[in-house]
Amino acid sequence: MIQRILAPIDGSEQTEAILPYLEELARRLSSSIVLLLVYPPCFAVTKEPPFPVR
């Protein structure tokens, strides 16, 4: 059985749009979700993320 689902997110509208589906999948599988925040390489070395962090 799947225990954890790894979901890379980048703060874009596309990744936010999949979150409800991901939650439903995790609920049906009785799994937990691990979100991995990814940055484009050019932003990985700066102090500010390329999008607002909530």
C-alpha positions in Angstrom: 0.0 0.0 0.0 1.1 3.6 -0.7 2.0 5.3 2.6 3.2 8.6 1.4 2.7 10.7 -1.8 5.5 13.0 -2.7 4.2 16.1 -4.5 6.7 18.6 -5.9 5.2 22.1 -5.9 6.6 25.4 -7.2 3.9 27.9 -6.1 2.4 28.1 -9.6 -1.3 28.1 -10.3 -1.0 24.7 -12.0 0.4 23.0 -8.9 -2.2 24.7 -6.6 -4.9 23.4 -9.0 -3.9 19.8 -8.4 -3.9 20.0 -4.6 -7.7 19.1 -4.2 -7.1 16.0 -6.4 -4.0 15.1 -4.4 -5.9 15.4 -1.2 -8.7 13.1 -2.5 -6.2 10.5 -3.7 -4.4 10.5 -0.3 -7.7 10.2 1.5 -8.8 7.2 -0.6 -5.5 5.5 -0.2 -5.2 6.4 3.5 -1.9 8.0 2.7 -0.1 11.1 3.8 1.1 13.9 1.5 4.7 15.2 1.5 5.0 18.5 -0.3 8.4 19.3 -1.7 8.9 23.0 -2.5 11.1 23.3 -5.6 12.8 26.4 -7.0 14.1 27.0 -10.5 17.9 26.8 -10.4 18.4 30.5 -10.9 16.4 31.3 -7.8 17.8 28.6 -5.6 20.8 30.8 -4.5 18.8 34.0 -3.8 17.3 34.9 -0.5 13.9 35.7 -1.9 11.6 33.0 -3.4 10.2 33.8 -6.9 6.6 33.9 -5.6 5.0 35.0 -2.3 5.2 32.5 0.5 1.9 32.1 2.4 
